[in-house]
Amino acid sequence: MSLKLRLNEDLKAAMKSRDEAALSALRLLKSAITTREIEVGHDLDDDEVIKLVEKALKQRRESIGVYRQAGREDLAGREEAEARVLEKYQPEQLSPEALDKLVEEAIAETGAVSAKQMGAVMKAVLAKAGARADGKTVSAAVKNRLAKL
């Protein structure tokens, strides 16, 4: 089943169960998918949908931080509930060990010997990891490994 079909089925289930957080998150995601399809002029495949899910998750996480700084736990809680719904549509994330292995391979491929070459290593790792690792986690792993060189 494609990700878009799964999204539609989950949206119907959320409507039946009256799950407000799921309804809100899934409606916004479906709207983003439709908008993107109009922009590019074709139906999105699963990889493109995953990128939109990542973008929506990133927005939720940033909002949670802003709401917490402003003392708005009610809004932060709502964003967290929506983020939990969206996380179901992400592929399984890489384990720290698997990520370290990818970083090692990327360092060997690029011949990086200092932190100045972090960008090249990041690019190589993100190309291999795809949606299975977020940029912040990859950045920390690459920075940590390059510091040991």
ZIWO-V196173 format. One record per backbone hydrogen bond with DSSP energy under -1.0 kcal/mol. CO is the residue of the C=O (numbers start at 0). NH is the residue of the N-H. E is the energy in kcal/mol with one decimal. If there is no record, write none. Layout:
BEGIN
CO	NH	E
CO	NH	E
END
This chain:
BEGIN
1	5	-2.4
2	6	-2.4
3	7	-2.2
4	8	-2.4
5	9	-2.6
6	10	-2.2
7	11	-2.1
8	12	-2.2
9	13	-2.3
10	14	-2.0
11	15	-2.2
12	16	-2.3
13	18	-1.9
17	19	-1.1
18	22	-2.7
19	23	-2.6
20	24	-2.4
21	25	-2.9
22	26	-2.4
23	27	-2.2
24	28	-2.2
25	29	-2.6
26	30	-2.3
27	31	-2.2
28	32	-2.3
29	33	-2.4
30	34	-2.5
31	35	-2.4
32	36	-2.5
33	37	-2.0
34	38	-2.1
35	39	-2.5
36	40	-1.9
44	48	-2.1
45	49	-2.5
46	50	-1.7
47	51	-1.5
48	52	-2.2
49	53	-2.6
50	54	-2.1
51	55	-2.4
52	56	-2.7
53	57	-2.6
54	58	-2.1
55	59	-2.2
56	60	-2.7
57	61	-2.2
58	62	-2.3
59	63	-2.5
60	64	-1.8
61	65	-2.1
62	66	-3.0
63	67	-2.3
64	68	-2.1
65	69	-1.7
66	71	-3.1
67	70	-1.2
71	75	-2.1
72	76	-2.6
73	77	-1.6
74	78	-2.2
75	79	-2.3
76	80	-2.1
77	81	-2.0
78	82	-2.4
79	83	-2.2
80	84	-1.4
81	85	-2.2
82	86	-2.2
85	88	-1.9
86	89	-1.4
94	98	-2.5
95	99	-2.4
96	100	-2.0
97	101	-2.1
98	102	-2.4
99	103	-2.5
100	104	-2.4
101	105	-2.5
102	106	-2.5
103	107	-2.2
104	108	-2.6
105	109	-2.6
106	110	-1.7
106	111	-1.0
113	116	-1.6
114	117	-1.6
116	120	-1.7
117	121	-3.1
118	122	-2.3
119	123	-1.9
120	124	-2.6
121	125	-3.0
122	126	-1.8
123	127	-1.5
124	128	-3.0
125	129	-2.3
128	131	-2.1
131	93	-3.0
133	137	-2.2
134	138	-2.7
135	139	-2.0
136	140	-2.2
137	141	-2.8
138	142	-2.7
139	143	-2.4
140	144	-2.2
141	145	-2.9
142	146	-1.8
END
